Amino acid sequence: MSSRLTRWTVYVLIAIGFAIGCAFLSQWQFDRNESRSEQIALVEKNYDADPVPLADLVGSDGELDEGDVWHPVVLTGEYLSDEQLLVRNRPHGGTSAFEVLVPFRDADGRVIIVDRGWVPPGDGESPDAVPAPPEGEVEVIVRLRPGEQLPASGRGAPDGQVPTINLPSIAAIVGGDVVTSAYGQIVSEDPAPEVALGGFDSPTDDPGPHLSYAIQWILFALMGFIFIGYIIRTEIIKHREELEGAPAPVKKSRRRDRDADVEDELLDAR
């Protein structure tokens, strides 16, 4: 195999390896797009559904089905105001706000963590003021959300605060029969509180750029082969031009005739 063929083989192998990498990345983006589409469909299905009792979605096993996320439930009971916690570094109002978590004891005796909304940061490590929840028996409508993971960095929080809504760690602070598969994001309270907290925006239905990224990776793979083909074609054209520009080889018969003419000239000279 000539050096040119060897070099071209290496070029093609590089293009194939690049295309395989692009294929994996493209499939990853397709998977993310599918996951995002499922999330949007779940929100559209559950977000504005009629509220149901907590026991209808979180049974005696304490588990929340993935298909019930965002579904509203109605709670009847009282807030455990003394167990209130603040979640740090939540993006609201263009700043790192605090979300207010208050345990709520439902009529069935279980405690569910209710995220009542957010308050802006204060001058120190805590907000300047946190509006209190309604006292006594309250009817609360919340949307069920799964808990969050603990920070990978291991960062903590001052007393009375938590770094994330990690329900098992919050349950260890609160105590009692705390639901750890879901918490409630506030929709309404009856009676209404004297001072309302900052509310939550509806989840976006933007599918994101995953589908366009997936298509771009496919195009990158094709461009890799086109680029390698262009390089090989350029080398072929250059090689042909070099051959056409080289002096033509003298044939042996013509060379013998020329030698004979030289000998005849020498004999005539004698």
Solvent accessible surface area in square Angstrom, and as a share of the most:
residue,aa,sasa,rsa
1,M,178,0.79
2,S,55,0.35
3,S,83,0.54
4,R,79,0.29
5,L,88,0.44
6,T,65,0.38
7,R,88,0.32
8,W,33,0.12
9,T,62,0.36
10,V,72,0.42
11,Y,46,0.17
12,V,62,0.35
13,L,109,0.54
14,I,104,0.53
15,A,3,0.02
16,I,73,0.37
17,G,41,0.40
18,F,99,0.41
19,A,17,0.13
20,I,92,0.47
21,G,33,0.32
22,C,3,0.02
23,A,60,0.46
24,F,150,0.62
25,L,68,0.34
26,S,6,0.04
27,Q,100,0.44
28,W,127,0.45
29,Q,11,0.05
30,F,69,0.29
31,D,71,0.37
32,R,100,0.36
33,N,29,0.15
34,E,102,0.46
35,S,50,0.32
36,R,50,0.18
37,S,54,0.35
38,E,104,0.47
39,Q,93,0.41
40,I,24,0.12
41,A,55,0.42
42,L,41,0.20
43,V,25,0.14
44,E,127,0.57
45,K,140,0.59
46,N,3,0.02
47,Y,34,0.13
48,D,123,0.63
49,A,30,0.24
50,D,115,0.59
51,P,59,0.37
52,V,39,0.22
53,P,71,0.45
54,L,2,0.01
55,A,60,0.47
56,D,94,0.49
57,L,28,0.14
58,V,0,0.00
59,G,28,0.27
60,S,128,0.82
61,D,106,0.55
62,G,21,0.21
63,E,108,0.49
64,L,25,0.12
65,D,92,0.48
66,E,146,0.66
67,G,26,0.25
68,D,33,0.17
69,V,20,0.12
70,W,30,0.10
71,H,28,0.13
72,P,6,0.04
73,V,0,0.00
74,V,41,0.24
75,L,0,0.00
76,T,52,0.30
77,G,14,0.14
78,E,76,0.34
79,Y,17,0.06
80,L,34,0.17
81,S,53,0.34
82,D,146,0.76
83,E,63,0.28
84,Q,55,0.25
85,L,11,0.05
86,L,18,0.09
87,V,0,0.00
88,R,52,0.19
89,N,78,0.40
90,R,35,0.13
91,P,117,0.73
92,H,34,0.15
93,G,69,0.67
94,G,90,0.87
95,T,58,0.34
96,S,61,0.40
97,A,0,0.00
98,F,12,0.05
99,E,9,0.04
100,V,0,0.00
101,L,1,0.01
102,V,0,0.00
103,P,1,0.01
104,F,0,0.00
105,R,101,0.37
106,D,16,0.08
107,A,90,0.69
108,D,75,0.39
109,G,40,0.38
110,R,31,0.11
111,V,3,0.02
112,I,0,0.00
113,I,1,0.00
114,V,0,0.00
115,D,0,0.00
116,R,10,0.04
117,G,0,0.00
118,W,52,0.18
119,V,6,0.04
120,P,82,0.52
121,P,55,0.35
122,G,20,0.19
123,D,150,0.78
124,G,58,0.56
125,E,114,0.51
126,S,55,0.35
127,P,15,0.10
128,D,116,0.60
129,A,75,0.58
130,V,43,0.25
131,P,25,0.16
132,A,75,0.58
133,P,8,0.05
134,P,15,0.09
135,E,158,0.71
136,G,45,0.43
137,E,134,0.60
138,V,2,0.01
139,E,78,0.35
140,V,0,0.00
141,I,39,0.20
142,V,0,0.00
143,R,36,0.13
144,L,0,0.00
145,R,59,0.22
146,P,61,0.38
147,G,33,0.32
148,E,53,0.24
149,Q,155,0.69
150,L,103,0.51
151,P,25,0.16
152,A,118,0.92
153,S,93,0.60
154,G,63,0.61
155,R,107,0.39
156,G,56,0.54
157,A,38,0.30
158,P,44,0.28
159,D,149,0.77
160,G,41,0.40
161,Q,15,0.07
162,V,9,0.05
163,P,20,0.13
164,T,17,0.10
165,I,0,0.00
166,N,18,0.09
167,L,1,0.01
168,P,82,0.51
169,S,40,0.26
170,I,1,0.00
171,A,19,0.15
172,A,88,0.68
173,I,97,0.49
174,V,18,0.10
175,G,36,0.35
176,G,73,0.70
177,D,90,0.47
178,V,16,0.09
179,V,6,0.03
180,T,64,0.37
181,S,24,0.16
182,A,0,0.00
183,Y,7,0.03
184,G,0,0.00
185,Q,21,0.09
186,I,29,0.15
187,V,65,0.38
188,S,51,0.33
189,E,23,0.11
190,D,91,0.47
191,P,71,0.45
192,A,78,0.61
193,P,30,0.19
194,E,178,0.80
195,V,88,0.50
196,A,83,0.64
197,L,26,0.13
198,G,22,0.21
199,G,53,0.51
200,F,46,0.19
201,D,136,0.70
202,S,77,0.49
203,P,39,0.24
204,T,87,0.51
205,D,101,0.52
206,D,83,0.43
207,P,69,0.43
208,G,32,0.31
209,P,65,0.41
210,H,26,0.12
211,L,84,0.42
212,S,53,0.34
213,Y,94,0.36
214,A,0,0.00
215,I,85,0.43
216,Q,78,0.35
217,W,71,0.25
218,I,76,0.39
219,L,90,0.45
220,F,82,0.34
221,A,16,0.12
222,L,96,0.48
223,M,112,0.50
224,G,14,0.13
225,F,89,0.37
226,I,122,0.62
227,F,122,0.51
228,I,19,0.10
229,G,38,0.37
230,Y,136,0.52
231,I,45,0.23
232,I,31,0.15
233,R,151,0.55
234,T,62,0.36
235,E,39,0.18
236,I,56,0.28
237,I,65,0.33
238,K,125,0.53
239,H,61,0.27
240,R,149,0.54
241,E,108,0.48
242,E,104,0.47
243,L,114,0.56
244,E,146,0.65
245,G,67,0.64
246,A,58,0.45
247,P,126,0.79
248,A,87,0.67
249,P,122,0.77
250,V,65,0.37
251,K,139,0.59
252,K,152,0.65
253,S,56,0.36
254,R,161,0.59
255,R,114,0.42
256,R,155,0.57
257,D,91,0.47
258,R,133,0.49
259,D,76,0.39
260,A,48,0.37
261,D,81,0.42
262,V,77,0.44
263,E,107,0.48
264,D,79,0.41
265,E,119,0.54
266,L,107,0.53
267,L,112,0.56
268,D,124,0.64
269,A,86,0.67
270,R,230,0.84
